[in-house]
Amino acid sequence: MIRWVPKHMKDTGDLFSKICDMDNLRKAHKNAKRGKGWYAEVKRIEKDLDHYLRRLQENLIEHRYHTSDYETFVRKEGSKEREIYKLPYYPDRICQWAILQVIEPYLLNSMTKDTYSAIPNRGIQPIINQLRGYKKKIKKDGKVVSEKWIPSILVSDPEATKYCLKLDVRKYYPSIVHDVLKAKYRELFKDEELIWLMDEIIDSISTCPATEENIEILQRLGVAVNIIIDDNGREFVDGVGIPIGNYVSQYDGNFNLSVVDHWLKEVKGVKYYFRYMDDMVIFGSSKEELHKLKRELDEFMAVNLKQVLKHNWQVFPTKVRGVDFVGYRFFGEYTLLRKSTCKTFKRRMLSISSKRENNVSPTYSEWCSFNSYVGWLQHCDSFRLYQKYVEPNVEYTHNYYLKEVKGNAEICKRKNYSGERKAS
């Protein structure tokens, strides 16, 4: 099994004591409560903050900390439904923030620059810059003196980006094998107490449903299958699957696949490669080259991660179909919104327009949605979309902001807030 560990970060020393340090716990509380200061559980903790943090500190030091029970709910994202797992603010969210405040630099240094999801100062913007092109600011004496257009790699290097291999991992989070993930953490960190804490969180729940298909795949990959039953009578495969919703999980997910990034870049010599969590885009000069790489990646994933790629992978000519990735379709010379995103955008803008025409105030959620889509349109060729669907509602939504949002941000974030004032 192949792993990459940065040489300059192999000495991970005593990180556990830094996690348990009271200043680190206070900082963790401050970060964890951001945007949630009005939550009842946050207010309860803040009434006697030092007491609660000391108790968490003692439980960590004495190895009495155990991950709390998860609450679950289903969130619909487009046509997909995801089961989201939620832990209490105290002690779990504070504890996970305390961990990542210390270990995040080590995790980030173990990853290549080709992964973008849930990483500070990355996100989708660098991907957009590479696939769409961007204006580079030229500075002199700290001041911007000119701008230079840096074209899309699809334009600047058409031969190396002639074809695209697009793929993702089948049921990524629910198929992560605990033992594989824990072994990777053991390669990076040598602090036994930190390893105990990471094991505790990773093994706190198994989220892989015990379906016939999942069991068959796991057994084919050499994973021992033991069935457990939760309190609701649902069957899961023990030791497989991490929870979507955990703050630590997004780092687990990135770290778990980082071995693939290193293999593609350093062993296979792939020039253009982008990964957004488990969604991957690889460019090449021929179909044959990418088909061969796909077969090799299948084997690499099976051996090193005990996971498989989704069956709907594709190899296609880049300029003909465009690269559908991170919400856009990139063609090199121009960029469009993804079709499904565009359809949802139109529906929501028409709903807001209908309220405007009937002199009805939007909700806070609609105001947020409007501003979010305005941001999306800034990164694609969207002049006509903006003129038809956005422009008519600019003044309407700005007036709502002045009347309802400005100075009332915390109130607006509450789930029951509609933007309409109650009669006094």
Secondary structure, 3 states (H helix, E strand, C coil): CCCCCCHHHCCCCCCHHHHHCHHHHHHHHHHHCCCCCCCHHHHHHHCCHHHHHHHHHHHHHCCCCCCCCCEEEEEEECCEEEEEEECCHHHHHHHHHHHHHHHHHHHHHCCCCCECCCCCCCCCHHHHHHHHEEEEEEEECCEEEEEEEEECHHHHCCCCCCEEEEEEECCCHHHCEHHHHHHHHHHHCCCHHHHHHHHHHHCCCCCCECCHHHHHHHHHCCCCCCEEECCCCCEEECCECCCCCCHHHHHHHHHHHHHHHHHHHHHCCCCCEEEECCEEEEEECCHHHHHHHHHHHHHHHHHHCCCCECCCCEEEEHHHHCEEECCEEECCCCEEECHHHHHHHHHHHHHHHHHHHCCCCCCHHHHHHHHHHHHHHCCCCCHHHHHHHHHHHHHHHHHHHHHHHCCCHHHHCCCCCCCCCCCC
